[in-house]
Amino acid sequence: MQSHLPSAVSPVFFVIWAILAISFGAFLHLSPNAALKRKVLPLASVAAGLLFVGFAWKMGIPGSGLLFMIPFVGLITLVNLRAIKFCDACGKTVRTQNPFSPPKFCSKCGAPLIK
């Protein structure tokens, strides 16, 4: 028996996702506090991954699909955490385009970045 739940969940998902993306993006862009960003980024990344998997489950993706999805969501989360660093000197959020080589220097002020 197919439920009509996905059509009701989809708009809610996109609204919540947009609100979180805009607010977290603004925080990363506007906050000069690198130490706070280092604490918030892992929590927000894991929460976003769990939210994505939770909505997929709520929309009716079967358990086998979720078991296939979870490792990929985890991998994307780890790649994002590795690719984003914060400059202690100026507070800039620095993101590399190469996930295999995290940024080493701030693109704004040139200061070395903490691992």
C-alpha positions as a printed Julia matrix, in Angstrom:
115×3 Matrix{Float64}:
  0.0    0.0    0.0
  1.57   3.28  -1.12
  1.2    6.24   1.2
  0.76   9.88   0.18
  3.28  10.87   2.83
  6.18  11.77   0.45
  4.19  14.57  -1.16
  3.48  16.04   2.29
  7.04  15.59   3.56
  8.86  17.03   0.51
  7.92  20.7    1.0
  8.67  20.47   4.72
 12.07  18.94   3.97
 13.0   21.62   1.47
 11.9   24.47   3.75
 13.84  23.1    6.73
 16.86  22.34   4.52
 16.82  25.87   3.05
 16.51  27.53   6.47
 19.39  25.47   7.87
 21.59  26.0    4.8
 21.06  29.77   4.75
 21.52  30.22   8.5
 24.61  27.99   8.71
 26.11  29.55   5.58
 25.59  33.01   7.07
 27.2   31.89  10.32
 30.27  30.53   8.5
 30.56  33.66   6.38
 29.89  36.3    9.03
 31.35  34.94  12.26
 34.99  35.87  12.91
 35.3   33.25  15.69
 37.37  30.38  14.21
 37.32  28.35  17.45
 33.51  28.43  17.59
 33.27  27.49  13.92
 35.54  24.47  14.57
 33.13  23.32  17.29
 29.93  23.96  15.34
 30.97  22.54  11.95
 31.15  18.85  12.96
 27.87  19.06  14.86
 26.09  20.83  12.0
 27.53  18.45   9.39
 26.45  15.33  11.27
 23.03  16.87  11.99
 22.57  17.68   8.29
 23.47  14.1    7.33
 21.07  12.67   9.91
 18.36  15.06   8.77
 18.86  13.95   5.15
 18.7   10.24   6.04
 15.73  10.87   8.37
 13.75  12.58   5.65
 14.64   9.83   3.18
 13.31   7.29   5.68
 10.18   9.38   6.31
  9.55   9.6    2.57
  9.41   5.82   2.38
 12.81   4.7    1.14
 13.11   1.03   2.12
 15.68  -0.18   4.64
 17.96  -1.56   1.94
 18.04   1.86   0.29
 18.9    3.5    3.61
 21.68   0.98   4.23
 23.08   1.93   0.82
 22.63   5.67   1.48
 24.13   5.94   4.99
 27.78   5.19   4.04
 27.65   7.74   1.23
 26.18  10.42   3.48
 28.92   9.63   6.02
 31.6    9.87   3.33
 30.28  13.22   2.09
 30.25  14.49   5.68
 33.87  13.43   6.23
 35.0   14.99   2.93
 33.29  18.26   3.84
 34.88  18.29   7.3
 38.3   17.7    5.76
 37.86  20.35   3.05
 36.82  23.21   5.37
 39.29  24.99   7.64
 39.17  28.24   9.62
 41.82  30.94   9.9
 42.72  31.93  13.47
 44.25  35.2   12.26
 41.25  36.66  10.42
 38.38  34.19  11.04
 37.8   33.41   7.35
 36.25  30.09   6.36
 38.56  28.47   3.81
 37.31  25.64   1.63
 39.43  23.67  -0.79
 38.13  22.35  -4.08
 40.38  19.28  -3.76
 39.02  16.98  -1.02
 42.29  15.01  -0.97
 44.36  18.06   0.01
 42.96  20.27   2.77
 43.86  23.98   2.58
 47.13  24.91   4.27
 46.99  28.72   4.1
 44.23  31.33   4.42
 43.11  32.69   1.08
 42.39  36.09   2.68
 45.41  36.85   4.84
 47.89  34.07   3.98
 48.24  32.78   7.56
 48.91  29.04   8.02
 45.8   27.04   8.91
 45.56  24.63  11.84
 45.05  21.0   10.89
